[in-house]
Amino acid sequence: MAPFLAVYVTLLVYPLVAGIGLSFYKADLFGSEGFVGLRNYARLAGDASFHGTVGNTFYFVLLTVPALALIGLGLALVLNRQTRSAAVLRGIFFASTVLSVTIVTLVWRMVFLPDSGLITALLAPFGIPPIPFLDSEALALPAIAVTTIWWCIGLPMMLFLAALQQVPRELYEAAKLDRASRWRTLVSITLPSISRTFILVLIIEVILQFQVFGQAQIMTLGGPNNASRPIVLFIYEAGFRRWDLGYAAAASQVLFALILTAAAAQYAVSRRREPGR
């Protein structure tokens, strides 16, 4: 275990502790200028721009996490068959997951272009004018969410498929003998059997989507009017554009606390719902 622990401590534990320490200093890329205590956190508390990024991030998580869980579950239920066509479709849906964020966002930028994008071309025959998705304060973040769902749907689908294949076949055979409907089988057998996987998918996706960065940076640069700027993009700009590393580190700790709180809350709720607890 020593090699794994060495890498884990070097790449995860030490940066976490160093980041917490850095958040109490005024520092730039050339070094620390002095201990400032909680002053960076006080600045965050009064920074309206940071408050906006927190709201954007929560809105993005609400747009993506339920959709990823439900669509992933639906795809898994449909493709949980031992046929060649199902295997091909599983590969197609999972293929987007292995693409880089740059490729995905550049492709979807072309889809959302108001002048010559794919959506504009599809709407033109119906007389619908071009929709400026990425230039609209109301539509920019939902457009990024759609891009993210298309990109990330493969992981929850595969996790649900793995869980579905572990459900004992005898349960389904007994349901057929009892002439249970598909809906009753789904509600009484399938969903209870994969409930732990459903919670796992929710926790994984919450952690991942709270860290949204590349999609917003490449597609909108956080605009228009900061309507699509998430917390990680705020951290990047504070640390590597304004060189205010202490302030960026403080924002990073706030993000870490939000992720930890959301994941812990989901885990606690799931344990209370389990029978016998």
C-alpha positions as CSV (number, residue, x, y, z in Angstrom):
1,M,0.0,0.0,0.0
2,A,3.0,2.3,0.4
3,P,3.2,3.5,-3.2
4,F,-0.5,4.3,-3.4
5,L,-0.4,6.1,0.0
6,A,2.6,8.1,-1.2
7,V,0.8,9.3,-4.3
8,Y,-2.4,9.9,-2.4
9,V,-0.7,12.1,0.2
10,T,1.4,13.9,-2.3
11,L,-1.3,14.7,-4.9
12,L,-4.4,15.0,-2.6
13,V,-3.8,15.4,1.1
14,Y,-0.8,17.8,1.0
15,P,-2.5,20.1,-1.6
16,L,-5.6,20.2,0.5
17,V,-3.8,21.1,3.7
18,A,-1.6,23.6,1.8
19,G,-4.6,25.2,0.2
20,I,-6.3,25.6,3.6
21,G,-3.2,27.3,4.9
22,L,-2.8,29.5,1.9
23,S,-6.3,30.8,2.3
24,F,-5.2,32.7,5.5
25,Y,-2.5,34.6,3.6
26,K,-2.3,37.4,1.1
27,A,-0.2,35.8,-1.6
28,D,0.5,35.9,-5.4
29,L,2.5,33.7,-7.8
30,F,5.8,35.1,-6.4
31,G,5.2,34.3,-2.8
32,S,3.3,35.2,0.4
33,E,3.0,38.8,1.6
34,G,1.8,38.1,5.0
35,F,-0.8,36.4,7.3
36,V,-4.3,38.0,7.0
37,G,-6.4,35.5,9.0
38,L,-10.0,35.4,7.9
39,R,-9.8,38.5,5.8
40,N,-10.0,36.5,2.5
41,Y,-13.2,34.8,3.8
42,A,-14.6,38.2,4.8
43,R,-14.0,39.5,1.3
44,L,-15.8,36.5,-0.1
45,A,-18.8,37.2,2.2
46,G,-19.1,40.7,0.8
47,D,-18.3,39.9,-2.8
48,A,-21.5,40.0,-4.9
49,S,-19.7,38.5,-7.9
50,F,-18.8,35.4,-5.8
51,H,-22.3,35.1,-4.5
52,G,-23.5,35.1,-8.1
53,T,-21.1,32.2,-9.0
54,V,-22.4,30.2,-6.0
55,G,-25.9,30.6,-7.2
56,N,-24.9,29.7,-10.8
57,T,-23.2,26.6,-9.6
58,F,-26.2,25.4,-7.5
59,Y,-28.5,26.1,-10.5
60,F,-26.2,24.1,-12.7
61,V,-26.1,21.2,-10.3
62,L,-29.9,21.2,-10.2
63,L,-30.1,21.2,-14.0
64,T,-27.7,18.4,-14.5
65,V,-27.6,15.9,-11.6
66,P,-31.3,14.9,-11.6
67,A,-31.3,14.7,-15.4
68,L,-28.1,12.6,-15.5
69,A,-29.5,10.2,-12.9
70,L,-32.9,9.8,-14.5
71,I,-31.8,9.7,-18.1
72,G,-28.9,7.3,-17.2
73,L,-31.4,5.0,-15.4
74,G,-33.8,5.1,-18.4
75,L,-31.1,4.3,-20.9
76,A,-29.8,1.4,-18.6
77,L,-33.4,0.0,-18.4
78,V,-33.8,0.1,-22.2
79,L,-30.4,-1.2,-23.0
80,N,-30.2,-3.9,-20.4
81,R,-30.5,-6.7,-23.0
82,Q,-28.1,-9.3,-24.4
83,T,-28.5,-8.3,-28.0
84,R,-26.1,-6.9,-30.6
85,S,-28.1,-3.7,-31.1
86,A,-28.2,-3.0,-27.4
87,A,-24.4,-3.5,-27.2
88,V,-23.9,-1.1,-30.1
89,L,-26.1,1.5,-28.5
90,R,-24.4,1.2,-25.1
91,G,-21.1,1.8,-26.9
92,I,-22.5,4.9,-28.7
93,F,-23.9,6.4,-25.6
94,F,-20.7,5.8,-23.6
95,A,-18.5,7.1,-26.4
96,S,-19.1,10.8,-25.6
97,T,-17.7,10.2,-22.1
98,V,-14.2,9.6,-23.4
99,L,-14.1,12.9,-25.4
100,S,-12.2,15.8,-24.0
101,V,-14.0,18.8,-22.7
102,T,-12.5,21.0,-25.5
103,I,-13.9,18.8,-28.3
104,V,-17.3,18.5,-26.7
105,T,-17.7,22.2,-26.0
106,L,-16.5,23.3,-29.5
107,V,-18.9,20.9,-31.1
108,W,-21.8,22.2,-29.0
109,R,-20.8,25.8,-29.6
110,M,-21.5,25.1,-33.3
111,V,-24.8,23.5,-32.4
112,F,-25.9,26.6,-30.5
113,L,-24.6,29.3,-33.0
114,P,-27.5,31.7,-33.7
115,D,-26.5,32.3,-37.3
116,S,-25.5,28.9,-38.7
117,G,-25.9,26.4,-35.9
118,L,-27.6,23.1,-36.1
119,I,-30.6,24.2,-33.9
120,T,-31.1,27.4,-36.1
121,A,-31.1,25.2,-39.2
122,L,-33.7,22.9,-37.7
123,L,-36.0,25.7,-36.6
124,A,-35.7,27.8,-39.8
125,P,-38.3,25.7,-41.8
126,F,-40.8,26.4,-39.1
127,G,-40.3,30.2,-39.3
128,I,-38.7,30.3,-35.8
129,P,-36.0,33.0,-35.6
130,P,-32.5,32.2,-34.4
131,I,-32.2,31.8,-30.6
132,P,-29.0,33.2,-29.1
133,F,-28.5,30.5,-26.5
134,L,-25.0,31.4,-25.4
135,D,-25.6,35.2,-25.5
136,S,-28.7,35.0,-23.3
137,E,-28.5,35.4,-19.6
138,A,-31.5,33.0,-19.1
139,L,-30.4,30.4,-21.6
140,A,-26.5,30.3,-21.4
141,L,-26.4,28.1,-18.3
142,P,-29.1,25.7,-19.5
143,A,-27.2,25.4,-22.8
144,I,-24.1,24.4,-20.9
145,A,-26.1,22.0,-18.8
146,V,-27.4,20.3,-22.0
147,T,-23.9,20.0,-23.3
148,T,-22.7,18.5,-19.9
149,I,-25.6,16.0,-19.8
150,W,-24.8,14.8,-23.4
151,W,-21.1,14.5,-22.4
152,C,-21.4,12.8,-19.0
153,I,-24.4,10.5,-19.5
154,G,-22.2,7.4,-20.2
155,L,-21.0,7.0,-16.6
156,P,-24.3,6.9,-14.8
157,M,-25.7,4.6,-17.6
158,M,-22.9,2.1,-17.1
159,L,-23.2,2.2,-13.3
160,F,-26.9,1.5,-13.6
161,L,-26.3,-1.3,-16.1
162,A,-23.9,-3.0,-13.8
163,A,-26.4,-2.7,-10.9
164,L,-29.3,-4.1,-13.0
165,Q,-27.2,-7.1,-14.1
166,Q,-26.7,-8.0,-10.4
167,V,-30.5,-8.2,-9.7
168,P,-31.4,-11.9,-9.2
169,R,-33.3,-13.3,-12.2
170,E,-35.4,-15.3,-9.8
171,L,-37.2,-12.2,-8.7
172,Y,-38.3,-11.3,-12.2
173,E,-39.4,-14.9,-12.8
174,A,-41.5,-14.8,-9.6
175,A,-43.0,-11.5,-10.8
176,K,-44.0,-13.1,-14.1
177,L,-45.6,-16.0,-12.3
178,D,-47.6,-13.5,-10.2
179,R,-48.5,-11.6,-13.4
180,A,-47.0,-8.4,-12.2
181,S,-47.1,-5.5,-14.6
182,R,-43.9,-3.9,-15.9
183,W,-44.6,-0.9,-13.7
184,R,-45.1,-3.0,-10.6
185,T,-41.9,-5.0,-11.4
186,L,-40.0,-1.7,-11.8
187,V,-41.3,-0.2,-8.6
188,S,-41.2,-3.3,-6.4
189,I,-38.1,-5.1,-7.6
190,T,-35.8,-3.1,-9.9
191,L,-35.7,0.2,-8.1
192,P,-35.3,-1.2,-4.6
193,S,-32.6,-3.5,-5.8
194,I,-30.5,-0.7,-7.3
195,S,-31.3,2.0,-4.7
196,R,-27.7,2.1,-3.4
197,T,-26.4,2.6,-6.9
198,F,-28.8,5.4,-7.4
199,I,-27.5,7.2,-4.3
200,L,-23.9,6.5,-5.5
201,V,-24.7,8.1,-8.9
202,L,-26.2,11.1,-7.2
203,I,-23.2,11.6,-4.9
204,I,-20.7,11.2,-7.8
205,E,-22.5,13.6,-10.1
206,V,-23.0,16.2,-7.4
207,I,-19.2,16.1,-6.7
208,L,-18.4,16.3,-10.5
209,Q,-20.9,19.0,-11.4
210,F,-20.0,21.3,-8.6
211,Q,-16.6,21.4,-10.2
212,V,-17.8,22.5,-13.7
213,F,-15.2,24.7,-15.3
214,G,-14.2,23.9,-18.9
215,Q,-17.6,24.0,-20.4
216,A,-18.3,27.5,-19.0
217,Q,-14.8,28.8,-19.9
218,I,-14.8,27.7,-23.5
219,M,-18.5,28.2,-24.4
220,T,-19.3,31.5,-22.7
221,L,-16.3,32.7,-20.6
222,G,-18.8,33.0,-17.8
223,G,-21.0,35.5,-19.6
224,P,-23.1,37.1,-20.5
225,N,-23.0,39.4,-17.5
226,N,-21.6,36.6,-15.3
227,A,-24.8,34.6,-15.8
228,S,-22.9,31.4,-16.5
229,R,-19.7,31.8,-14.3
230,P,-19.3,28.9,-11.9
231,I,-17.2,28.9,-8.7
232,V,-14.2,27.1,-10.3
233,L,-14.0,29.7,-13.1
234,F,-14.1,32.4,-10.4
235,I,-11.3,30.6,-8.6
236,Y,-9.3,30.3,-11.8
237,E,-9.7,34.0,-12.6
238,A,-8.8,35.1,-9.1
239,G,-5.7,33.0,-8.9
240,F,-4.3,33.0,-12.4
241,R,-5.5,36.3,-13.9
242,R,-5.5,38.6,-10.9
243,W,-2.8,36.6,-9.1
244,D,-4.6,36.7,-5.8
245,L,-3.8,33.2,-4.7
246,G,-4.9,33.6,-1.1
247,Y,-8.3,34.8,-2.2
248,A,-8.6,32.0,-4.7
249,A,-7.6,29.5,-2.1
250,A,-10.3,30.8,0.3
251,A,-12.9,30.4,-2.5
252,S,-11.6,26.8,-3.1
253,Q,-12.3,26.0,0.6
254,V,-15.8,27.3,0.3
255,L,-16.3,25.1,-2.7
256,F,-14.9,22.1,-0.9
257,A,-17.3,22.7,2.1
258,L,-20.3,23.0,-0.3
259,I,-19.4,19.7,-2.0
260,L,-18.8,17.9,1.3
261,T,-22.1,19.2,2.7
262,A,-24.1,18.2,-0.3
263,A,-22.6,14.8,-0.5
264,A,-23.0,14.2,3.2
265,A,-26.6,15.3,3.2
266,Q,-27.4,13.0,0.3
267,Y,-25.7,10.1,2.1
268,A,-27.6,10.9,5.4
269,V,-30.9,11.0,3.7
270,S,-30.3,7.8,1.9
271,R,-29.4,6.0,5.1
272,R,-32.6,7.2,6.8
273,R,-34.7,5.8,3.9
274,E,-33.2,2.4,4.1
275,P,-35.4,-0.1,6.0
276,G,-34.3,-1.0,9.5
277,R,-32.5,2.4,10.1
